[in-house]
Amino acid sequence: MREAANVNYHVRSTAPQAFEFDVDGVVGELASPELVATQVWVQDLRKTGASVAFEADGILFERHHSATTSFDDTRNWQASYDAELRALLIDTIGADEVIVFDHTVRIDEPTAARRPARNVHNDYSAAGAEQRLIDIVGATRAAEFRRGHYAFVNVWRPIKQPIQSSPLGFIRPSSIAASDWVEIGLIYPDRVGQILGVTANQQHDWFYLSAMTPDDVAIFNIYDNGSLPHLGHSALDMPGESPTTPRKSIESRTLVRYAR
């Protein structure tokens, strides 16, 4: 059984495409890429009992209680939360080293600084991951990482309340064709990056986990220099949603290195 959801796929173009963030003092302004609203059919893993595996699908869902409940702008919580995430990724995916380098809180309200991302995408292209690796550890240590197995891994969880609307949905990697990916630039005042947008394909196998609570986390690959896949993903707009509280979530990006 599958449910209808609405997403925004990217459209391939012969011209370069880019999102612009924090340009001219406008926080989160997006420019250039063309998106097309599309209805997709999504499997709810909680209802169907279907499974995913990190080795095959690049994702797993875990129960994980955090001592942190308020992710406010003071960032007083960051050191302890980072330690929790490092322990979690060492335990669940076998990471040998974990560097937590970014946290983004998203709130599904019109006035929020960062709202749920509603474009179907993956957080890094190969070029974007290479640049981010250098940004984080420097060129010399980046060369050491490249000689082994490393990855960028996203850890996503709800804040305070269970998710009642715009849950995070994923495309099973085996259902994405290489031609479905399109490179999209990211332009910030102080740096540039690159993500992968996803173009529409009726073969995409969408799934999500409904009613995620703050004790539920999605751990998923956004780049891997070995054989593990990454996933296209997006917030899902489900017809008939009537939330009493807006979706609030935190995504934490990490750089992991494996011993093997």
Secondary structure, DSSP 8 states (H G I E B T S, - for coil): --EEEEEEEE---SS--EEE-SBTTBTT---S--EEEEEEEEEEHHHH-----HHHHSEEEEE---S-----TT-TTHHHHHHHHHHHHHHHS--SEEEEEEEEEEE-STT-SS----B-EES--HHHHHHHHHHHHHHHHHHHHHTSEEEEEEEEEE-SS---SS-EEEE-GGG--GGGEEEEEEE-SS-EEEEEEEB--TT--EEE-TT--TTEEEEEEEEESSS-----EEE-B-TT---SS--EEEEEEEEEEE--
